[in-house]
Amino acid sequence: MPKSASHIRHDPTPSTDLKSRSDLTELARTLLANGPHKMEKTARRIRCMFDNKWIFDTISAYHVWEHPYYPQYYIESREMLSKMSKYSNIDDGDAAFLATLNGENKKTDRVVIFEKGRLAGLTRLEFGAMDAWFEEDQPIYQHPKDPYKRIDILPSTRKITIKIGDTILAESTLNMFLFETMLRTRYYMPKTAINWQWTTPSSTTTICPYKGTAEYYNININGKEIKDGLWWYRHPTRESALIEGMACFYNEKVDVYVDGVKEDS
């Protein structure tokens, strides 16, 4: 649901990747002081590629929630197959270190090695700094999926009307309702149900690990532009295949009527 920045998740969540070394240091200090929100071992086989080589292949990874929204993968340091070089001590107690992951052709300093505390023996590799991540043999994108969240997509003939003021942007009774844990319902409709004269293509694309890569349109009406108010998935993930080729308006930016009843903003 829309929002997440190099790629935007479609609902307000923290950015997947930290933007500076100071952010990484602050995160590590917070985790040392307070621990993660939650952590648990996963039975999934997790693999990661960097510089065209596997850097680990493990069935002992951990889901670690650094914040309440979704987890990251933390790997047992002993499972790392590639060379890591510590370059900065996070605190005076040698509890955690910033490190560099060294490949043959490139390197990244977006690594934290924990040696004390609840995360002792684990390594955090920044998701976006790696070339590819796999759960079993399935590639994953943007960040790991939360095992406690799910998506249900159900067909519905309830009439959905999308308006701005008195102008009808779309109307459909052939819809797919997308229900995602803890998020508001999104109403996907055939692209033929939309009055496209009010839209212009946007350059924005976003990635959602549950749904895939979204493409966006701006809405232009009464001299006002609503940025990225409409999106669709050209090739959604298998679990979200039912919304392929359908489009969805950003509820928070338009007026949505369900069987004639206006949805709360």
C-alpha positions as CSV (number, residue, x, y, z in Angstrom):
1,M,0.0,0.0,0.0
2,P,1.7,3.3,-0.9
3,K,4.9,4.3,0.8
4,S,8.5,3.4,1.3
5,A,11.1,5.4,-0.5
6,S,13.7,4.2,-3.0
7,H,10.8,2.1,-3.2
8,I,7.8,2.9,-1.1
9,R,5.7,0.4,0.7
10,H,2.0,1.0,0.5
11,D,1.7,2.1,4.2
12,P,3.9,4.2,6.4
13,T,6.8,2.1,7.7
14,P,10.4,2.8,8.5
15,S,12.8,2.7,5.6
16,T,14.4,-0.7,5.1
17,D,18.0,0.5,4.9
18,L,19.8,3.0,7.1
19,K,21.3,5.9,5.4
20,S,24.6,6.6,7.2
21,R,27.2,5.1,9.4
22,S,25.9,7.2,12.3
23,D,22.4,5.7,11.9
24,L,24.0,2.2,12.0
25,T,25.9,3.1,15.1
26,E,22.8,4.5,16.8
27,L,20.8,1.4,15.9
28,A,23.5,-0.9,17.3
29,R,23.6,1.1,20.6
30,T,19.8,1.0,20.9
31,L,19.8,-2.7,20.4
32,L,22.6,-3.2,23.0
33,A,20.8,-1.0,25.5
34,N,17.2,-2.2,25.0
35,G,17.3,-5.3,23.0
36,P,15.2,-5.9,19.9
37,H,11.4,-5.7,20.0
38,K,11.3,-9.4,19.4
39,M,13.5,-12.1,18.0
40,E,13.1,-15.8,17.1
41,K,14.8,-18.4,15.1
42,T,13.4,-19.4,11.7
43,A,13.3,-22.9,10.3
44,R,13.7,-21.4,6.7
45,R,16.9,-21.9,4.8
46,I,18.3,-18.4,4.2
47,R,21.0,-17.6,1.6
48,C,22.5,-14.4,0.6
49,M,24.7,-13.3,-2.4
50,F,27.2,-10.6,-2.5
51,D,29.7,-9.8,-5.3
52,N,28.3,-12.9,-7.2
53,K,29.1,-15.3,-4.4
54,W,27.2,-16.9,-1.6
55,I,28.2,-15.4,1.7
56,F,26.2,-17.7,3.8
57,D,23.8,-20.6,3.5
58,T,22.1,-21.3,6.8
59,I,19.1,-22.9,8.5
60,S,19.9,-21.1,11.8
61,A,18.9,-17.5,10.9
62,Y,16.9,-15.3,13.2
63,H,14.0,-12.9,12.6
64,V,14.9,-9.8,14.5
65,W,12.4,-7.0,14.9
66,E,14.4,-3.8,15.3
67,H,11.1,-1.9,15.3
68,P,7.5,-3.2,15.4
69,Y,6.8,-3.2,11.7
70,Y,8.7,-6.1,10.1
71,P,11.9,-8.1,10.9
72,Q,15.4,-8.3,9.5
73,Y,17.5,-11.4,9.1
74,Y,20.4,-11.7,11.6
75,I,22.9,-14.5,10.8
76,E,25.1,-16.5,13.2
77,S,28.5,-15.0,12.7
78,R,30.1,-18.5,12.5
79,E,27.9,-19.1,9.4
80,M,29.6,-16.3,7.4
81,L,31.6,-17.7,4.4
82,S,33.1,-14.4,3.4
83,K,35.7,-12.3,5.1
84,M,34.6,-9.5,7.4
85,S,36.9,-6.8,8.9
86,K,35.9,-4.9,12.0
87,Y,36.6,-1.2,11.7
88,S,34.9,0.5,14.6
89,N,33.9,-0.4,18.1
90,I,30.3,0.6,18.9
91,D,30.9,1.0,22.6
92,D,33.8,0.7,25.2
93,G,32.7,-2.8,26.2
94,D,33.5,-4.6,22.9
95,A,29.8,-5.6,22.7
96,A,29.4,-4.8,19.0
97,F,31.5,-3.6,16.0
98,L,30.9,-2.0,12.7
99,A,32.5,-4.2,10.0
100,T,33.3,-4.4,6.3
101,L,32.2,-7.3,4.1
102,N,34.9,-7.8,1.5
103,G,34.3,-9.3,-1.9
104,E,36.8,-9.7,-4.7
105,N,35.4,-6.8,-6.7
106,K,33.5,-4.7,-4.2
107,K,32.9,-4.3,-0.5
108,T,30.3,-2.8,1.9
109,D,30.6,-1.3,5.4
110,R,26.9,-1.9,6.2
111,V,27.6,-4.7,8.7
112,V,27.3,-4.9,12.4
113,I,28.8,-7.8,14.4
114,F,27.3,-8.4,17.9
115,E,29.5,-10.1,20.5
116,K,27.6,-9.4,23.8
117,G,24.0,-8.9,24.9
118,R,20.9,-10.6,23.5
119,L,22.3,-10.5,20.0
120,A,25.7,-12.0,20.9
121,G,27.1,-14.1,18.1
122,L,24.9,-12.6,15.4
123,T,25.7,-10.5,12.4
124,R,23.4,-7.9,10.8
125,L,23.9,-7.4,7.0
126,E,22.0,-4.4,5.6
127,F,19.4,-5.9,3.3
128,G,19.8,-3.5,0.4
129,A,23.6,-3.6,0.4
130,M,23.5,-7.3,-0.6
131,D,23.0,-8.5,-4.2
132,A,20.2,-11.0,-3.5
133,W,18.5,-12.8,-0.6
134,F,16.6,-16.2,-0.8
135,E,14.2,-17.9,1.5
136,E,14.6,-21.6,0.5
137,D,14.7,-21.1,-3.3
138,Q,12.5,-18.1,-3.4
139,P,14.1,-14.6,-3.9
140,I,12.9,-12.0,-1.4
141,Y,12.8,-8.2,-2.0
142,Q,13.0,-5.0,0.1
143,H,12.9,-6.7,3.5
144,P,11.9,-10.1,4.9
145,K,8.2,-10.8,5.2
146,D,6.8,-10.8,8.7
147,P,5.7,-14.4,9.6
148,Y,2.8,-13.0,11.6
149,K,1.3,-11.0,8.8
150,R,-0.7,-12.2,5.8
151,I,-2.5,-11.1,2.7
152,D,-6.0,-12.3,1.7
153,I,-7.4,-11.2,-1.7
154,L,-11.1,-11.8,-2.1
155,P,-13.4,-11.1,-5.1
156,S,-16.2,-8.7,-4.3
157,T,-19.2,-7.4,-6.3
158,R,-19.8,-4.6,-3.8
159,K,-19.9,-1.4,-5.7
160,I,-16.7,0.8,-5.3
161,T,-16.9,4.4,-6.4
162,I,-13.8,6.6,-6.3
163,K,-14.4,10.4,-6.3
164,I,-12.7,13.7,-5.7
165,G,-15.4,16.2,-4.8
166,D,-18.2,15.6,-7.4
167,T,-15.9,14.0,-10.0
168,I,-16.1,10.3,-10.4
169,L,-12.7,8.8,-11.1
170,A,-13.7,5.2,-11.2
171,E,-16.6,2.9,-10.5
172,S,-16.7,-0.9,-10.4
173,T,-18.6,-4.0,-9.2
174,L,-15.8,-6.4,-10.4
175,N,-13.3,-5.9,-7.6
176,M,-10.6,-7.6,-5.6
177,F,-10.5,-6.6,-2.0
178,L,-7.0,-6.9,-0.5
179,F,-6.8,-7.5,3.2
180,E,-3.4,-7.1,4.8
181,T,-2.8,-7.7,8.5
182,M,-3.2,-4.4,10.5
183,L,-3.7,-2.3,7.4
184,R,-6.8,-0.9,5.8
185,T,-8.6,-2.6,3.0
186,R,-7.4,-1.8,-0.5
187,Y,-9.8,-2.0,-3.4
188,Y,-8.4,-3.2,-6.7
189,M,-10.5,-2.8,-9.8
190,P,-10.2,-3.4,-13.5
191,K,-8.3,-0.7,-15.3
192,T,-11.2,-0.4,-17.7
193,A,-13.3,1.0,-14.8
194,I,-11.1,4.0,-14.4
195,N,-11.6,7.4,-16.1
196,W,-8.0,7.8,-17.2
197,Q,-8.4,11.4,-18.5
198,W,-7.8,12.5,-14.9
199,T,-4.4,10.7,-14.6
200,T,-0.8,11.1,-15.8
201,P,2.0,8.5,-15.5
202,S,4.3,8.9,-12.5
203,S,8.0,8.0,-12.5
204,T,7.6,6.4,-9.1
205,T,8.0,2.6,-8.7
206,T,7.9,0.8,-5.4
207,I,8.6,-2.6,-4.1
208,C,6.5,-4.5,-1.6
209,P,7.8,-8.0,-0.5
210,Y,4.2,-9.3,-0.4
211,K,3.0,-7.9,-3.7
212,G,5.8,-7.0,-6.0
213,T,6.8,-3.9,-8.0
214,A,4.1,-1.2,-8.3
215,E,3.9,1.5,-11.0
216,Y,2.1,4.7,-10.3
217,Y,-0.1,7.4,-11.8
218,N,-0.7,11.0,-10.6
219,I,-4.3,12.4,-10.4
220,N,-4.8,15.8,-11.9
221,I,-8.1,17.5,-11.2
222,N,-9.4,21.0,-10.7
223,G,-5.8,22.3,-11.1
224,K,-4.5,20.1,-8.3
225,E,-2.1,17.2,-8.7
226,I,-2.3,14.3,-6.3
227,K,1.0,12.6,-6.5
228,D,1.1,8.8,-6.8
229,G,-2.6,8.5,-6.0
230,L,-3.1,5.3,-8.1
231,W,-1.0,2.3,-8.6
232,W,-1.0,-1.2,-10.2
233,Y,1.2,-4.3,-10.3
234,R,2.1,-5.4,-13.8
235,H,3.6,-8.7,-12.5
236,P,2.7,-9.3,-8.9
237,T,4.1,-12.0,-6.7
238,R,2.5,-15.4,-6.8
239,E,0.7,-14.9,-3.5
240,S,-0.9,-11.7,-4.9
241,A,-1.5,-12.9,-8.5
242,L,-5.2,-12.1,-8.2
243,I,-4.5,-8.4,-8.5
244,E,-2.5,-8.7,-11.7
245,G,-3.4,-6.0,-14.2
246,M,-5.8,-4.3,-11.7
247,A,-5.4,-0.8,-10.2
248,C,-6.0,0.6,-6.8
249,F,-6.5,4.2,-5.5
250,Y,-4.7,5.4,-2.4
251,N,-7.7,5.5,0.0
252,E,-6.2,8.3,2.0
253,K,-6.0,10.7,-1.0
254,V,-9.4,10.2,-2.6
255,D,-13.0,9.7,-1.5
256,V,-14.0,6.0,-1.5
257,Y,-17.6,4.8,-1.4
258,V,-18.4,1.2,-0.7
259,D,-22.0,0.4,-1.8
260,G,-22.7,4.1,-1.6
261,V,-21.3,4.6,1.9
262,K,-18.3,6.9,2.2
263,E,-15.3,5.3,3.8
264,D,-13.7,7.1,6.7
265,S,-10.5,8.9,5.7
